[in-house]
Amino acid sequence: MMITMRCPSYKTAEVSKKYFEVMKKYPAASFEKALASAVKHDEKGVLIIGIAEIGKGKYEEAYNLNYKRMIEFHSIEGCEYKIETLLSFEESWALRGIAPPK
């Protein structure tokens, strides 16, 4: 699962403060394994990216949890987010009937 958020540069302090509040309210679940996080500053503001592996059978629960987290940012003007599904290489190969090399 990948979550991206874009916000204006002048809102980064507010977004950072809100992030810590949100994670205290909705802490990481046992079925979420953080794989990567990154921040990019450009002429459009700040782009924040988080990627997590979700445990088998937990996608809907993870989506709902992350949606609840992201709703908390609605009060910050100019912040937009997206929650997307990503497949691992292995999951993608399996869907196409390709066995990974041994």
MOPAC internal coordinates of N, CA, C and O (Angstrom, degrees):
PM7 1SCF
backbone

  N    0.0000 0     0.00 0     0.00 0    0    0    0
  C    1.4376 1     0.00 0     0.00 0    1    0    0
  C    1.5241 1   106.96 1     0.00 0    2    1    0
  O    1.2310 1   121.52 1   -45.11 1    3    2    1
  N    1.3245 1   114.70 1   134.89 1    3    2    1
  C    1.4580 1   119.39 1   178.43 1    5    3    2
  C    1.5278 1   108.98 1  -122.56 1    6    5    3
  O    1.2310 1   121.52 1   -48.01 1    7    6    5
  N    1.3080 1   114.69 1   131.99 1    7    6    5
  C    1.4545 1   120.94 1   176.16 1    9    7    6
  C    1.5157 1   107.48 1  -117.61 1   10    9    7
  O    1.2310 1   121.33 1   -52.16 1   11   10    9
  N    1.3244 1   115.06 1   127.84 1   11   10    9
  C    1.4580 1   119.86 1   174.79 1   13   11   10
  C    1.5185 1   108.29 1  -120.28 1   14   13   11
  O    1.2310 1   121.08 1   -38.19 1   15   14   13
  N    1.3161 1   115.54 1   141.81 1   15   14   13
  C    1.4521 1   121.36 1   176.83 1   17   15   14
  C    1.5157 1   107.83 1  -134.86 1   18   17   15
  O    1.2310 1   121.20 1   -44.29 1   19   18   17
  N    1.3061 1   115.31 1   135.71 1   19   18   17
  C    1.4613 1   120.68 1   174.40 1   21   19   18
  C    1.5249 1   107.03 1  -119.37 1   22   21   19
  O    1.2310 1   121.73 1   -43.89 1   23   22   21
  N    1.3322 1   114.30 1   136.11 1   23   22   21
  C    1.4622 1   119.29 1   177.60 1   25   23   22
  C    1.5243 1   109.23 1  -145.62 1   26   25   23
  O    1.2310 1   120.64 1   -21.14 1   27   26   25
  N    1.3317 1   116.39 1   158.86 1   27   26   25
  C    1.4601 1   119.76 1   177.77 1   29   27   26
  C    1.5317 1   111.01 1   -63.10 1   30   29   27
  O    1.2310 1   120.57 1   -33.44 1   31   30   29
  N    1.3139 1   116.52 1   146.56 1   31   30   29
  C    1.4727 1   121.49 1  -179.77 1   33   31   30
  C    1.5201 1   112.27 1   -55.69 1   34   33   31
  O    1.2310 1   120.37 1   141.46 1   35   34   33
  N    1.3184 1   116.90 1   -38.54 1   35   34   33
  C    1.4738 1   119.99 1  -177.31 1   37   35   34
  C    1.5290 1   112.88 1   -73.10 1   38   37   35
  O    1.2310 1   119.80 1   177.49 1   39   38   37
  N    1.3327 1   117.99 1    -2.51 1   39   38   37
  C    1.4643 1   122.08 1   178.51 1   41   39   38
  C    1.5280 1   113.21 1  -103.74 1   42   41   39
  O    1.2310 1   119.72 1  -175.52 1   43   42   41
  N    1.3413 1   118.15 1     4.48 1   43   42   41
  C    1.4697 1   119.77 1  -173.40 1   45   43   42
  C    1.5254 1   113.33 1   -62.91 1   46   45   43
  O    1.2310 1   119.69 1   142.27 1   47   46   45
  N    1.3068 1   118.20 1   -37.73 1   47   46   45
  C    1.4734 1   119.73 1   178.94 1   49   47   46
  C    1.5277 1   110.05 1   -64.87 1   50   49   47
  O    1.2310 1   120.45 1   137.81 1   51   50   49
  N    1.3218 1   116.75 1   -42.19 1   51   50   49
  C    1.4662 1   121.33 1   179.22 1   53   51   50
  C    1.5311 1   110.83 1   -65.57 1   54   53   51
  O    1.2310 1   120.60 1   138.50 1   55   54   53
  N    1.3321 1   116.45 1   -41.50 1   55   54   53
  C    1.4677 1   121.25 1   179.28 1   57   55   54
  C    1.5303 1   110.24 1   -65.30 1   58   57   55
  O    1.2310 1   120.30 1   137.24 1   59   58   57
  N    1.3216 1   117.03 1   -42.76 1   59   58   57
  C    1.4730 1   120.56 1   179.28 1   61   59   58
  C    1.5173 1   111.28 1   -61.91 1   62   61   59
  O    1.2310 1   120.59 1   134.60 1   63   62   61
  N    1.3214 1   116.47 1   -45.40 1   63   62   61
  C    1.4643 1   120.61 1   178.38 1   65   63   62
  C    1.5239 1   110.55 1   -61.10 1   66   65   63
  O    1.2310 1   120.44 1   135.66 1   67   66   65
  N    1.3268 1   116.77 1   -44.34 1   67   66   65
  C    1.4644 1   121.45 1   179.78 1   69   67   66
  C    1.5297 1   110.98 1   -63.74 1   70   69   67
  O    1.2310 1   119.94 1   142.04 1   71   70   69
  N    1.3387 1   117.72 1   -37.96 1   71   70   69
  C    1.4623 1   121.15 1   179.29 1   73   71   70
  C    1.5284 1   111.31 1   -56.86 1   74   73   71
  O    1.2310 1   120.64 1   133.30 1   75   74   73
  N    1.3307 1   116.38 1   -46.70 1   75   74   73
  C    1.4683 1   119.25 1  -179.32 1   77   75   74
  C    1.5256 1   111.38 1   -66.05 1   78   77   75
  O    1.2310 1   120.03 1   143.71 1   79   78   77
  N    1.3218 1   117.54 1   -36.29 1   79   78   77
  C    1.4713 1   121.16 1   176.03 1   81   79   78
  C    1.5287 1   110.47 1   -64.17 1   82   81   79
  O    1.2310 1   120.85 1   134.68 1   83   82   81
  N    1.3259 1   115.98 1   -45.32 1   83   82   81
  C    1.4661 1   121.54 1  -177.47 1   85   83   82
  C    1.5296 1   110.91 1   -64.46 1   86   85   83
  O    1.2310 1   120.17 1   135.96 1   87   86   85
  N    1.3231 1   117.27 1   -44.04 1   87   86   85
  C    1.4589 1   119.63 1  -178.60 1   89   87   86
  C    1.5286 1   111.94 1   -69.92 1   90   89   87
  O    1.2310 1   120.43 1   155.22 1   91   90   89
  N    1.3168 1   116.78 1   -24.78 1   91   90   89
  C    1.4628 1   119.44 1   174.01 1   93   91   90
  C    1.5320 1   109.46 1   -72.86 1   94   93   91
  O    1.2310 1   120.54 1   140.49 1   95   94   93
  N    1.3232 1   116.58 1   -39.51 1   95   94   93
  C    1.4730 1   122.38 1  -179.87 1   97   95   94
  C    1.5319 1   111.06 1   -72.94 1   98   97   95
  O    1.2310 1   120.56 1   140.14 1   99   98   97
  N    1.3441 1   116.54 1   -39.86 1   99   98   97
  C    1.4658 1   122.73 1  -178.58 1  101   99   98
  C    1.5279 1   109.11 1  -127.04 1  102  101   99
  O    1.2310 1   119.78 1  -104.19 1  103  102  101
  N    1.3261 1   118.03 1    75.81 1  103  102  101
  C    1.4789 1   120.37 1  -176.62 1  105  103  102
  C    1.5296 1   112.42 1   -64.58 1  106  105  103
  O    1.2310 1   121.60 1   -18.26 1  107  106  105
  N    1.3266 1   114.55 1   161.74 1  107  106  105
  C    1.4624 1   120.74 1   178.77 1  109  107  106
  C    1.5276 1   109.53 1   -56.61 1  110  109  107
  O    1.2310 1   121.23 1   -43.97 1  111  110  109
  N    1.3148 1   115.25 1   136.03 1  111  110  109
  C    1.4624 1   121.20 1   179.56 1  113  111  110
  C    1.5282 1   109.50 1   -89.82 1  114  113  111
  O    1.2310 1   121.09 1   -20.28 1  115  114  113
  N    1.3148 1   115.52 1   159.72 1  115  114  113
  C    1.4685 1   120.53 1  -178.16 1  117  115  114
  C    1.5219 1   112.47 1   -63.67 1  118  117  115
  O    1.2310 1   120.02 1   157.08 1  119  118  117
  N    1.3320 1   117.56 1   -22.92 1  119  118  117
  C    1.4618 1   121.04 1  -178.20 1  121  119  118
  C    1.5353 1   112.69 1   -89.76 1  122  121  119
  O    1.2310 1   119.87 1  -178.29 1  123  122  121
  N    1.3294 1   117.85 1     1.71 1  123  122  121
  C    1.4697 1   122.04 1   177.30 1  125  123  122
  C    1.5252 1   109.33 1  -104.71 1  126  125  123
  O    1.2310 1   120.61 1   -56.92 1  127  126  125
  N    1.3152 1   116.43 1   123.08 1  127  126  125
  C    1.4588 1   120.69 1   176.55 1  129  127  126
  C    1.5310 1   107.72 1  -116.93 1  130  129  127
  O    1.2310 1   120.43 1   -70.24 1  131  130  129
  N    1.3192 1   116.78 1   109.76 1  131  130  129
  C    1.4629 1   120.53 1   179.87 1  133  131  130
  C    1.5153 1   110.03 1   -63.78 1  134  133  131
  O    1.2310 1   120.61 1   -52.12 1  135  134  133
  N    1.3223 1   116.44 1   127.88 1  135  134  133
  C    1.4642 1   121.25 1   178.82 1  137  135  134
  C    1.5207 1   111.84 1  -104.81 1  138  137  135
  O    1.2310 1   120.79 1   141.71 1  139  138  137
  N    1.3345 1   116.10 1   -38.29 1  139  138  137
  C    1.4665 1   119.67 1  -178.28 1  141  139  138
  C    1.5173 1   110.03 1  -161.47 1  142  141  139
  O    1.2310 1   121.39 1   -29.39 1  143  142  141
  N    1.3097 1   114.94 1   150.61 1  143  142  141
  C    1.4594 1   121.06 1   170.80 1  145  143  142
  C    1.5186 1   106.99 1  -145.98 1  146  145  143
  O    1.2310 1   121.54 1   -33.27 1  147  146  145
  N    1.3220 1   114.66 1   146.73 1  147  146  145
  C    1.4584 1   119.34 1  -176.89 1  149  147  146
  C    1.5229 1   109.67 1  -153.95 1  150  149  147
  O    1.2310 1   121.42 1   -23.36 1  151  150  149
  N    1.3275 1   114.90 1   156.64 1  151  150  149
  C    1.4584 1   122.27 1   177.35 1  153  151  150
  C    1.5223 1   107.70 1  -131.48 1  154  153  151
  O    1.2310 1   121.20 1   -44.19 1  155  154  153
  N    1.3244 1   115.31 1   135.81 1  155  154  153
  C    1.4700 1   120.99 1   178.79 1  157  155  154
  C    1.5243 1   108.14 1  -129.35 1  158  157  155
  O    1.2310 1   120.57 1   -49.96 1  159  158  157
  N    1.3145 1   116.52 1   130.04 1  159  158  157
  C    1.4604 1   122.41 1   175.15 1  161  159  158
  C    1.5227 1   107.87 1  -104.71 1  162  161  159
  O    1.2310 1   120.54 1   -49.03 1  163  162  161
  N    1.3377 1   116.58 1   130.97 1  163  162  161
  C    1.4606 1   120.59 1   176.21 1  165  163  162
  C    1.5187 1   109.73 1  -148.71 1  166  165  163
  O    1.2310 1   120.63 1    10.08 1  167  166  165
  N    1.3365 1   116.40 1  -169.92 1  167  166  165
  C    1.4641 1   120.73 1  -176.41 1  169  167  166
  C    1.5263 1   113.12 1   -66.37 1  170  169  167
  O    1.2310 1   119.91 1   164.84 1  171  170  169
  N    1.3416 1   117.78 1   -15.16 1  171  170  169
  C    1.4671 1   121.91 1   178.98 1  173  171  170
  C    1.5186 1   112.31 1   -92.62 1  174  173  171
  O    1.2310 1   120.09 1   175.01 1  175  174  173
  N    1.3231 1   117.43 1    -4.99 1  175  174  173
  C    1.4607 1   121.04 1  -177.91 1  177  175  174
  C    1.5160 1   111.03 1   121.88 1  178  177  175
  O    1.2310 1   121.20 1    44.58 1  179  178  177
  N    1.3188 1   115.30 1  -135.42 1  179  178  177
  C    1.4603 1   121.19 1  -177.49 1  181  179  178
  C    1.5222 1   109.09 1  -120.14 1  182  181  179
  O    1.2310 1   120.88 1   -46.58 1  183  182  181
  N    1.3263 1   115.92 1   133.42 1  183  182  181
  C    1.4548 1   122.62 1   175.44 1  185  183  182
  C    1.5213 1   107.28 1  -112.27 1  186  185  183
  O    1.2310 1   121.07 1   -55.81 1  187  186  185
  N    1.3283 1   115.56 1   124.19 1  187  186  185
  C    1.4607 1   121.91 1  -179.49 1  189  187  186
  C    1.5231 1   107.27 1  -114.86 1  190  189  187
  O    1.2310 1   120.58 1   -49.65 1  191  190  189
  N    1.3342 1   116.50 1   130.35 1  191  190  189
  C    1.4636 1   121.58 1  -176.60 1  193  191  190
  C    1.5277 1   109.23 1  -127.09 1  194  193  191
  O    1.2310 1   120.78 1   -48.20 1  195  194  193
  N    1.3185 1   116.12 1   131.80 1  195  194  193
  C    1.4567 1   121.76 1   174.25 1  197  195  194
  C    1.5146 1   109.41 1  -130.65 1  198  197  195
  O    1.2310 1   120.41 1   -45.91 1  199  198  197
  N    1.3220 1   116.83 1   134.09 1  199  198  197
  C    1.4650 1   121.66 1   178.97 1  201  199  198
  C    1.5261 1   108.27 1  -126.01 1  202  201  199
  O    1.2310 1   121.20 1   -49.66 1  203  202  201
  N    1.3227 1   115.31 1   130.34 1  203  202  201
  C    1.4607 1   120.57 1  -179.51 1  205  203  202
  C    1.5195 1   110.34 1  -134.39 1  206  205  203
  O    1.2310 1   121.12 1   -34.18 1  207  206  205
  N    1.3194 1   115.47 1   145.82 1  207  206  205
  C    1.4571 1   121.57 1   171.75 1  209  207  206
  C    1.5219 1   106.85 1   -88.35 1  210  209  207
  O    1.2310 1   120.74 1   -46.15 1  211  210  209
  N    1.3209 1   116.19 1   133.85 1  211  210  209
  C    1.4634 1   121.73 1  -177.75 1  213  211  210
  C    1.5223 1   108.70 1  -108.15 1  214  213  211
  O    1.2310 1   120.56 1   -46.24 1  215  214  213
  N    1.3116 1   116.53 1   133.76 1  215  214  213
  C    1.4552 1   121.45 1  -179.61 1  217  215  214
  C    1.5165 1   112.68 1   -61.59 1  218  217  215
  O    1.2310 1   121.02 1   -27.43 1  219  218  217
  N    1.3280 1   115.65 1   152.57 1  219  218  217
  C    1.4708 1   122.08 1  -179.64 1  221  219  218
  C    1.5216 1   110.95 1   -53.72 1  222  221  219
  O    1.2310 1   121.28 1   -46.74 1  223  222  221
  N    1.3241 1   115.16 1   133.26 1  223  222  221
  C    1.4571 1   121.19 1   176.98 1  225  223  222
  C    1.5207 1   114.23 1    75.06 1  226  225  223
  O    1.2310 1   119.71 1  -171.09 1  227  226  225
  N    1.3051 1   118.16 1     8.91 1  227  226  225
  C    1.4705 1   121.62 1  -175.50 1  229  227  226
  C    1.5345 1   113.02 1  -114.84 1  230  229  227
  O    1.2310 1   120.11 1  -171.69 1  231  230  229
  N    1.3424 1   117.39 1     8.31 1  231  230  229
  C    1.4531 1   119.32 1  -174.99 1  233  231  230
  C    1.5346 1   112.64 1   -58.81 1  234  233  231
  O    1.2310 1   120.16 1   129.95 1  235  234  233
  N    1.3261 1   117.30 1   -50.05 1  235  234  233
  C    1.4691 1   120.28 1  -177.40 1  237  235  234
  C    1.5282 1   110.90 1   -61.05 1  238  237  235
  O    1.2310 1   120.34 1   138.05 1  239  238  237
  N    1.3087 1   116.96 1   -41.95 1  239  238  237
  C    1.4598 1   121.21 1   178.59 1  241  239  238
  C    1.5362 1   110.71 1   -63.97 1  242  241  239
  O    1.2310 1   120.87 1   138.49 1  243  242  241
  N    1.3251 1   115.94 1   -41.51 1  243  242  241
  C    1.4652 1   120.61 1   178.81 1  245  243  242
  C    1.5280 1   110.85 1   -66.56 1  246  245  243
  O    1.2310 1   120.52 1   138.03 1  247  246  245
  N    1.3231 1   116.61 1   -41.97 1  247  246  245
  C    1.4691 1   120.19 1   178.66 1  249  247  246
  C    1.5241 1   110.14 1   -60.51 1  250  249  247
  O    1.2310 1   120.59 1   132.15 1  251  250  249
  N    1.3182 1   116.48 1   -47.85 1  251  250  249
  C    1.4678 1   120.76 1  -179.44 1  253  251  250
  C    1.5270 1   111.55 1   -61.70 1  254  253  251
  O    1.2310 1   120.29 1   138.02 1  255  254  253
  N    1.3150 1   117.06 1   -41.98 1  255  254  253
  C    1.4595 1   121.18 1   178.75 1  257  255  254
  C    1.5263 1   110.65 1   -62.39 1  258  257  255
  O    1.2310 1   120.56 1   134.06 1  259  258  257
  N    1.3232 1   116.54 1   -45.94 1  259  258  257
  C    1.4586 1   119.82 1  -179.51 1  261  259  258
  C    1.5221 1   111.87 1   -68.78 1  262  261  259
  O    1.2310 1   120.24 1   146.14 1  263  262  261
  N    1.3060 1   117.14 1   -33.86 1  263  262  261
  C    1.4643 1   120.59 1   176.16 1  265  263  262
  C    1.5333 1   109.93 1   -63.14 1  266  265  263
  O    1.2310 1   120.61 1   136.05 1  267  266  265
  N    1.3233 1   116.45 1   -43.95 1  267  266  265
  C    1.4754 1   120.31 1   176.99 1  269  267  266
  C    1.5252 1   110.66 1   -59.61 1  270  269  267
  O    1.2310 1   120.82 1   138.72 1  271  270  269
  N    1.3214 1   116.04 1   -41.28 1  271  270  269
  C    1.4678 1   119.91 1   178.25 1  273  271  270
  C    1.5229 1   110.69 1   -61.66 1  274  273  271
  O    1.2310 1   120.86 1   132.91 1  275  274  273
  N    1.3240 1   115.96 1   -47.09 1  275  274  273
  C    1.4565 1   119.84 1  -174.48 1  277  275  274
  C    1.5276 1   112.41 1   -69.60 1  278  277  275
  O    1.2310 1   119.73 1   149.04 1  279  278  277
  N    1.3151 1   118.12 1   -30.96 1  279  278  277
  C    1.4669 1   121.31 1   176.71 1  281  279  278
  C    1.5248 1   110.47 1   -57.15 1  282  281  279
  O    1.2310 1   120.45 1   147.93 1  283  282  281
  N    1.3100 1   116.74 1   -32.07 1  283  282  281
  C    1.4644 1   121.58 1  -179.13 1  285  283  282
  C    1.5347 1   111.92 1   -61.59 1  286  285  283
  O    1.2310 1   120.14 1   157.81 1  287  286  285
  N    1.3263 1   117.34 1   -22.19 1  287  286  285
  C    1.4674 1   121.14 1  -178.86 1  289  287  286
  C    1.5300 1   112.85 1   -88.61 1  290  289  287
  O    1.2310 1   120.04 1   176.08 1  291  290  289
  N    1.3461 1   117.52 1    -3.92 1  291  290  289
  C    1.4616 1   120.70 1  -178.87 1  293  291  290
  C    1.5239 1   112.67 1   -58.43 1  294  293  291
  O    1.2310 1   120.29 1   152.14 1  295  294  293
  N    1.3049 1   117.06 1   -27.86 1  295  294  293
  C    1.4681 1   120.27 1  -177.14 1  297  295  294
  C    1.5308 1   112.29 1   -75.59 1  298  297  295
  O    1.2310 1   119.83 1   170.52 1  299  298  297
  N    1.3127 1   117.93 1    -9.48 1  299  298  297
  C    1.4630 1   121.33 1  -179.08 1  301  299  298
  C    1.5272 1   108.53 1   -95.28 1  302  301  299
  O    1.2310 1   121.17 1   -68.39 1  303  302  301
  N    1.3160 1   115.36 1   111.61 1  303  302  301
  C    1.4575 1   121.60 1  -176.98 1  305  303  302
  C    1.5345 1   111.57 1   -58.55 1  306  305  303
  O    1.2310 1   121.30 1   -47.93 1  307  306  305
  N    1.3239 1   115.11 1   132.07 1  307  306  305
  C    1.4588 1   120.65 1   175.98 1  309  307  306
  C    1.5140 1   115.15 1    89.61 1  310  309  307
  O    1.2310 1   119.80 1   175.61 1  311  310  309
  N    1.3339 1   117.99 1    -4.39 1  311  310  309
  C    1.4698 1   120.63 1   179.47 1  313  311  310
  C    1.5264 1   109.84 1   -87.66 1  314  313  311
  O    1.2310 1   121.21 1   -51.15 1  315  314  313
  N    1.3073 1   115.29 1   128.85 1  315  314  313
  C    1.4599 1   122.47 1   177.53 1  317  315  314
  C    1.5216 1   107.80 1  -128.54 1  318  317  315
  O    1.2310 1   120.18 1   -32.25 1  319  318  317
  N    1.3239 1   117.26 1   147.75 1  319  318  317
  C    1.4621 1   120.16 1  -179.50 1  321  319  318
  C    1.5101 1   110.89 1  -139.71 1  322  321  319
  O    1.2310 1   121.78 1   -14.58 1  323  322  321
  N    1.3326 1   114.20 1   165.42 1  323  322  321
  C    1.4542 1   121.97 1   177.95 1  325  323  322
  C    1.5248 1   107.46 1  -146.33 1  326  325  323
  O    1.2310 1   120.58 1   -43.72 1  327  326  325
  N    1.3334 1   116.49 1   136.28 1  327  326  325
  C    1.4649 1   122.65 1   174.87 1  329  327  326
  C    1.5258 1   106.43 1  -112.40 1  330  329  327
  O    1.2310 1   120.44 1   -57.78 1  331  330  329
  N    1.3371 1   116.76 1   122.22 1  331  330  329
  C    1.4602 1   120.96 1  -176.09 1  333  331  330
  C    1.5218 1   111.25 1  -127.15 1  334  333  331
  O    1.2310 1   121.48 1   -25.38 1  335  334  333
  N    1.3096 1   114.78 1   154.62 1  335  334  333
  C    1.4609 1   121.56 1   176.46 1  337  335  334
  C    1.5215 1   109.44 1   -96.19 1  338  337  335
  O    1.2310 1   120.91 1   -49.33 1  339  338  337
  N    1.3146 1   115.87 1   130.67 1  339  338  337
  C    1.4565 1   122.25 1   174.01 1  341  339  338
  C    1.5188 1   108.07 1  -120.65 1  342  341  339
  O    1.2310 1   120.86 1   -29.56 1  343  342  341
  N    1.3234 1   115.96 1   150.44 1  343  342  341
  C    1.4621 1   121.11 1   174.50 1  345  343  342
  C    1.5172 1   108.98 1  -107.80 1  346  345  343
  O    1.2310 1   120.71 1   -33.39 1  347  346  345
  N    1.3150 1   116.24 1   146.61 1  347  346  345
  C    1.4639 1   119.88 1   170.75 1  349  347  346
  C    1.5218 1   107.31 1   -72.42 1  350  349  347
  O    1.2310 1   120.28 1   -13.83 1  351  350  349
  N    1.3432 1   117.07 1   166.17 1  351  350  349
  C    1.4663 1   119.74 1   175.96 1  353  351  350
  C    1.5241 1   110.04 1   -56.63 1  354  353  351
  O    1.2310 1   120.96 1   135.30 1  355  354  353
  N    1.3321 1   115.77 1   -44.70 1  355  354  353
  C    1.4587 1   120.27 1  -176.92 1  357  355  354
  C    1.5318 1   111.30 1   -62.04 1  358  357  355
  O    1.2310 1   120.17 1   137.18 1  359  358  357
  N    1.3409 1   117.28 1   -42.82 1  359  358  357
  C    1.4662 1   120.46 1   178.94 1  361  359  358
  C    1.5277 1   110.79 1   -64.69 1  362  361  359
  O    1.2310 1   120.76 1   139.11 1  363  362  361
  N    1.3124 1   116.16 1   -40.89 1  363  362  361
  C    1.4624 1   120.62 1   178.97 1  365  363  362
  C    1.5243 1   111.31 1   -64.29 1  366  365  363
  O    1.2310 1   120.67 1   134.80 1  367  366  365
  N    1.3292 1   116.32 1   -45.20 1  367  366  365
  C    1.4589 1   120.08 1   178.87 1  369  367  366
  C    1.5276 1   110.73 1   -61.06 1  370  369  367
  O    1.2310 1   120.56 1   135.05 1  371  370  369
  N    1.3304 1   116.54 1   -44.95 1  371  370  369
  C    1.4685 1   120.83 1  -178.48 1  373  371  370
  C    1.5235 1   111.00 1   -59.79 1  374  373  371
  O    1.2310 1   119.89 1   140.22 1  375  374  373
  N    1.3268 1   117.81 1   -39.78 1  375  374  373
  C    1.4627 1   120.94 1   179.11 1  377  375  374
  C    1.5273 1   111.95 1   -64.32 1  378  377  375
  O    1.2310 1   120.93 1   152.38 1  379  378  377
  N    1.3274 1   115.83 1   -27.62 1  379  378  377
  C    1.4658 1   120.79 1  -179.14 1  381  379  378
  C    1.5357 1   111.62 1   -98.26 1  382  381  379
  O    1.2310 1   120.40 1  -176.29 1  383  382  381
  N    1.3319 1   116.85 1     3.71 1  383  382  381
  C    1.4556 1   120.85 1   178.37 1  385  383  382
  C    1.5110 1   114.28 1    73.42 1  386  385  383
  O    1.2310 1   120.73 1  -153.51 1  387  386  385
  N    1.3289 1   116.21 1    26.49 1  387  386  385
  C    1.4639 1   120.23 1  -179.73 1  389  387  386
  C    1.5225 1   109.07 1  -104.66 1  390  389  387
  O    1.2310 1   120.56 1   -52.46 1  391  390  389
  N    1.3084 1   116.53 1   127.54 1  391  390  389
  C    1.4672 1   120.82 1   177.26 1  393  391  390
  C    1.5320 1   108.49 1   -86.21 1  394  393  391
  O    1.2310 1   120.02 1   -44.58 1  395  394  393
  N    1.3162 1   117.57 1   135.42 1  395  394  393
  C    1.4674 1   119.44 1   177.94 1  397  395  394
  C    1.5197 1   110.73 1   -66.50 1  398  397  395
  O    1.2310 1   120.16 1   -29.99 1  399  398  397
  N    1.3342 1   117.29 1   150.01 1  399  398  397
  C    1.4726 1   119.92 1   178.81 1  401  399  398
  C    1.5257 1   111.15 1   -63.50 1  402  401  399
  O    1.2310 1   120.92 1   -30.81 1  403  402  401
  N    1.3362 1   115.85 1   149.19 1  403  402  401
  C    1.4618 1   119.99 1  -179.72 1  405  403  402
  C    1.4929 1   110.85 1   -99.99 1  406  405  403
  O    1.2310 1   120.10 1   180.00 1  407  406  405

